[in-house]
Each structure stands twice: as structure tokens, then as C-alpha cells.
């Protein structure tokens, strides 16, 4: 598995939504790729932080699926 393939799976990996084969391949990749492991840690930090903000404070936050779609669109337009 290369880095680009791992990026597309990191969110599902974090959520426990990968099948056993992809989970094993990605785990192996993360063990040997500090940059991707760091990205996974960043995703975890973003999710935890976003959840901490989603209290009943009158602001409307996007759901997680919408959030990741926006990131994906932004990534494609920036690169």
C-alpha cells in the first residue's frame, strides 16, 4: 500500500469501518510510514476537537460525512 492509497482509507480505519484485509494492509503501512501515522493522529485530533465543539451552543456544525467531503473537494482543487 502506498501513501495515497492509505490517505483514502484513514478515516474509515479510524472509525473501525475497514474490512480485515484493508485494515491489516493499512496497519502495516502505518507501522512503517511516520508521515501517514502522523496524518492519522491529526485526523484523530480534528475529530476529537470537532466533537468537543459540537455542544448545544447555537452553532450549526456539519456532520462528519459532510466535513470529510468538503476536505476532499478542497484537496482536489488545491492540488
MOQUIQUI-V728780 format. One record per backbone hydrogen bond with DSSP energy under -1.0 kcal/mol. NH is the residue of the N-H (numbers start at 0). CO is the residue of the C=O. E is the energy in kcal/mol with one decimal. If there is no record, write none. Layout:
NH,CO,E / NH,CO,E
This chain:
5,1,-2.1 / 6,2,-2.4 / 7,3,-1.3 / 8,5,-1.3 / 9,5,-1.2 / 12,8,-2.7 / 13,9,-2.6 / 14,10,-1.9 / 15,12,-1.2 / 16,11,-3.1 / 22,18,-2.6 / 23,19,-2.4 / 24,20,-2.4 / 25,21,-2.8 / 26,22,-2.5 / 27,23,-2.3 / 28,24,-2.2 / 29,25,-3.0 / 30,26,-2.0 / 31,27,-1.0 / 36,32,-2.3 / 37,33,-2.3 / 38,34,-1.8 / 39,35,-2.3 / 40,36,-2.0 / 41,37,-2.4 / 42,38,-2.7 / 43,39,-2.4 / 44,40,-2.3 / 45,41,-2.7 / 46,42,-2.8 / 47,43,-2.5 / 48,44,-2.6 / 49,45,-3.0 / 50,46,-2.5 / 51,47,-1.7 / 52,48,-1.3 / 54,52,-1.2 / 56,54,-2.3 / 66,62,-2.3 / 67,63,-2.4 / 68,64,-2.1 / 69,65,-2.3 / 70,66,-1.9 / 71,67,-2.5 / 72,68,-2.4 / 73,69,-2.4 / 74,70,-2.7 / 75,71,-2.0 / 76,72,-2.0 / 77,73,-2.1 / 78,74,-1.9
